[in-house]
Amino acid sequence: MTAPLMSLTWTDHLTGRQGFLVVDRLVRGVSSGGLRMRAGCTLDEVAQLARGMTMKEALHYNPEGRYVPLGGAKGGIDCDPREPGAYELLVRYLRAMRPYVESLWTTGEDLGLSQDLVDRAASEAGLVSSIQAVYPLLDDEVTARRRLADAFAVEVDGIGLDELVGGCGVAESALTALDRAGVAYTGTRVAVQGLGTMGGATARFLTRAGLTVVAVADIKGTIANPAGLDVEALLAARDAHGTVDRAVLRPGDRELPGDAWLSAGAEVLVPAAVSYAVDTTNQERITARWIIEAANMPVLPEAEELLSARGVTVLPDVIVNSGTNAWWWWTLFGDVEADADAAFAHTRRSMRALVEQMLARAETDGTSPRAAAHAIVADRLPVIAERFGWYR
């Protein structure tokens, strides 16, 4: 693979903590990718995520749509978001990155950060918006910005549409895999690691489709019930970081160690929290048939090889969790209105088509779904580069 276009390491003058920005590619002079905050975040991690964003943007390219893919980028800060002073560190990082956010990098929430927090910090850092670099590409900036703001104001049963669309895409990926295998939704059990934005929404959509969520894990441990958890009660009892108040647990719900979700007796595992959650050692405990990567890079490549040898199918993050990013741009560019039903319908159609294409190609080529996804991207990137150009 080629090197990224730009890599930056920033050191905070007050704490000595580091932050990173990697721009993998620019399309029409702009890139897209979220900003994460976690202890141990590295430049290499951010670079891998930025390359993944280039791929996600390319996957959703539709020549007949209004949204034109951007390049891929990613930001990261090496700090636990729960630490005192984390918000002030975020503001200082964004202030330092302001020239890039203003001109070439559109960003938003990722691991450890909510969109509300990013928006508040961006404003305090003197930015108009965390996505202002894309505004010059819009036909009608005022209307587009109003449409996106209206979409962010939509709630469905107490959860914002911006949180739900990503989980809708993850759930649809899982349902597509079940449909291709001829497996009924009813009776299929699910375990979810992480009940934040992506994991919580995924759990809701899968439950409403008829699957049974038997385990969820957060920073305090795993909550399990082989008869099924009350997902809505757990969602309502979350704090801002996705940690569930144990006071809402029912008599049949059990509290288990944090890694118990791996062996919870589920057919579908959804790692929706941290990167590198599944390694070569703990993969041995997995008995599920499918792993649906809602988080970025949750399964190490070496672990995926071992899982594949045991008949476990990993649906890769590059496709599975691409719905949130795509929805932002579908809405801003005008392919989708500020309406929940329209957003979910568009997301389901797009995600199902991508997963179907990926699984069919994997079957035809005799490769893994991840290799098939990369092959699909490889087909699309030259078309985008020829039509729009990689750089300024």
N, C-alpha and C positions, 0 to 999 in steps of 0.2 A: 504494500500500500504506500501511496505517496505521503509525504509529511504534511502536517496541517499548514494552512496559510500563515497562521500566527499563533504563538504561545507566549503567555505572560505570567510571571510570578510576581505577586505583590506582597510586601511585608508591612504589616501594620506598625506604625511608628510608636504606638502606645503599648501594645501587648507583645509584639514580635510574632504574632500569629500570621499565617500566610493565606493568601487567596490566589485563585488562578482564573485565567480566561484563555480558552482555546477556540480559535475560529478555524474550523476545518476547511470550509469553502464559502465563498460569496456567490450568490446568484443575483444579478441586477444590483450588485453592491451591498446586499443585505444578508444577514444570517439569522438563524433562530435556534434558541436552546435555553433551557431553564437554568436557574441558579440554585445549587444545593448547599446546605450547611451541615457538616457532620464532622465529628472528631476523627482524625485520621485521613481526611480527604487529601488526595495527591494530584499532582499535575498529570501523571500517567492515567489515572482514573478519569479525570476531566477530558483528556484527549480522546480516550476511548468513547466516552459519552458524546463528544462533539462529532466524531465520525459516525456514530449511531444516528445522530440528528440529521446529518446529510442524507443518510439512507432513508430515514422516516419521511423526510420532506419529498424525496424522489418517489417513494412508494405511493403517495397520494396525488401524484400529478395526473390531472385529467385535462387533456387538450381542449375539451368542451366547457370546462369550468372557468369561473372568474379568478379563482385562487391560483396563483402561479407559485410553485415551490420556491423557498428561499434556500440559502446555504445552511450548513450545520455549524453550531457552536455550542459551548457550554461554559458555565461558570461554577466555581466551587470555593468554599471557605472551610479551612481546617479548624472547626470549633463545634462543640456540642451546643445546639441551639437552645438548650435549657440552662446553660451557664449564665450567671449574672454578667451583664455587659455584652451579651451576644448581639442584641439588637443594635447597640451603638457601633459594634464592629461591622455589622451589616451596612449601616449608613456610611461609615468611613470607606468601606470597600466600594460601594456604589458611587460615592463621591470621586474616588480615584478612577473608577471605570467610566465616569460620565462621558468623556469624549467618544468612547466606543458605543455606549448605549445611545447616544444622540445620533450617531452616524451610521453604524453598521451592525450592531448586535441587539436583537429583540430578545427579551428574556421574561421569565415569570417564575412561578413556584416550582419547586422540586423537593427532593428529600430534605426534611427538616424545616422547610419554610412554606407558609401559606401565601396565597396570592394577596390577601389583605395586608400581610406583613411586608411583602415585597413592594406593594403599591405605596404603603405608608413610608417606608424607608426611602424609596425612590423620590418621593415628593420632598422629604427632608434633605435629600442629597442634591436638590435643585433640578431634578428631571421633570419634564412635562409628563412623561409616561415611561414605563419600562419597555414599551414596544414602539416608541416614537420614531425609530429609524425606518420603519416600514411606511410611515405616513406619506412620504413623497410618491410612493408607488400606487396610492389609492386614487381612483377617479373622482370621488367625492369624499374628502376626509371628514367633513362634519357629519354627514349621514352615516358613514361607516363607523365612526367613533360612537355615535349615539346608539347604533344598532348593537355594537358589542357591549356597551354599558347597560343597555336594556336586557341583553341576554344574561349578563352577570347578576342582574337583579331578580331573575326568575328562580323560584324555589319550587321543588316538588316534594311534598310530604316532609318539609322541614330541612331539606338539604339543597344547596345551591346547584343550579344547572351546571356551572363550571366544574363542580366536583363530580357530578354524576356522569358526564359524557365519557370520561376516561374509563370508568367502571363499566359503562354500557359496552364500550369497545372490547374490554377484556372478557366480559361475560359472553359476548357474541362470538369471540374467538373460541372459547371453550365449547359453546353450544354447537358451533360449526364442526368441531372435531368429533363431538358426540354423534351428531347427525351422520357424518361420513362413516362412522363405525357402527351405526345402527343401534346405538345405546340409548335407552329411554332416560329421560330426565328424572322421572320419579324413581326414587331409590338410589340415585347416584349421589355419593357423599363427597363433600368438599371440605378442605382445610385451608385456611387463609392465614398467612403470616403478615401481620400489619393490618390495623383497622383504621388507618388514616384515610386520606382523600381517595386514593385508588382502591385500597383493599376494602374499605367500608362500602363504597359504591358497588364494587364487584360482588360482594356478599349479598347486597340487597337485590341486585338484578338476577343473580343465580337462584336465590331463594324464591323470588317471584316467578321464575321460570319453572319451578317445581323441584329443584335440587335441594338437598339437605346439607346445611353447613353444620358440621359436627365438631369443628375446632377453629378457634381464632387465637392468634398470639399477639401480644403487645410487649412493651418493655418490662411489665411485671411478671409475665409468664404466659402459659397457654390456658385458655378456658375451653373445656371439652364437654360434650354430651353426645353419646352415640345415638340418642334418639333425636338429636337436632337442637340447635341453640335458637333462642329468640333473638334473631338478628336485629330487628327494629329496636328492641329494648337496649341491646348493646350499643347500637349506633347513637341512641338518644343519651346514653350515659358516658360518652367519650369526652375527653378534654381536648384542648387545641392540638395536642400532639398524638391523638388517637389512642390514648390510654383509657381503658374502661374502668369505671367505678365498680368495684366488686360488690357493692351493696345491692346491685340489681340482679345478681345471680340467683337462679332458682335452685330448689333442693337437689335436682338431678345434675346440675352443672358442677363440674369438678375443676379445681385449680391444679395445674400440672406445671412441670418445669418449662422454661421458655422454648426449648427445642422439641417438645413433645408433639408439635404440629406435624413434624416430619413423618411420624409413625402413628397417625391418628386413625388409621383404618379407612382412609378416604381414597376414592378413585381419582380425584382431581386435587392437585395441590396448586395453590396460588401464592407464590412468594411475592408479596407486595410491599416490602419494607426496604431492607438494606441490600446493597450489592454484595456479592460473594457469600450469600447465605448457605448455599449448598456446595460442599467441597468433596474431595475424594474420599474422606472418611465418613461423614454423616450421610452421604448418598446411599450407603449400604442399608440404612434404616428405612428407606423409602420403598413402599409397596404399591404406590399409586400407579395408574396407567398413564396419566398425563400430568405434566407440569406446565402451567400457564404463567409465563413470566410477566407479571404485572409491574414488578420493579425493574430498574435498569441493571443488567448484568448480575442477576441473583445466582446463577448457576455457573460455576467455574468451567471452562472448556474441558478440562481433564475429567471433571465429574460428569459432564454431559456425555462424553464418550463411554464411560462406564455405565451410565444409565441406559444409553441407547443399546448397549450390548445385552442389557437385561430386559429389553423390550419396553422401556419407558420412553414415551414421546415428549420431547420438550418443544413447546411452541415459543419461539424466540421473542424477546422484548421488542426488537426492532419493528415488528408488526403488531404484536399484541397490545402494547401500551401507546401506540401512535395516535390513538383517537383524540386525546385531549389537545395535542398540538394542532392536529388537522382542524378540529372544531373551531379553535380560535380564528384560524385563517378563513375557513369556510364562512364564518359569521362576519368577520371584518370585511372581506372582499365581496360578500353578498350572495354566496351560494346557498346560505341557510339564514332564515330569519330568526329573530329573538323569540323562539317558541320551543318549548320542551319536546312536543311531539315531533316537530319537524327536525329538531336536532337529533333525537334518538333514531328516527327513521333513516336519516342520512348516514348517521354513524353505523347503524346496523348494516345497511346496504354496502357501504364501503368496506367495512371490516370483514363481512362475510365473503365478499368477492376476493379480497386479498388473501384470506386464510384458505379459501377454496383453491385459489391459484397456487399458493405455496404448497399445500399438501398434495395437490395433483402433480405438481412439478417434482416434488420429492419422490413421489411414487414412480413417476416416469423415468427420472434420472437415477433412481436407486440411491438417493442421498438423504441427508437429514433435512428437516424443515428449515433449519438455520441456513444450511448451504443453499437450499432452494430460494430462500428469501434474498440471500446475497446475489444469486444469479438473476433474480427479477430486477434487483436494483442495478446490477451491471448492465442490463438491457436498457434501462430507462435513463441512466445518467448521461450517456452520450447524446441522447435526444435533447435533454434539458440544456446541456452544455452548448450544443450547436445552436439551439434556438435563442437562448438567453445569455450565454456566456457565464463563465465561472467567476470572473473577477469584475472589478469596476470598469 
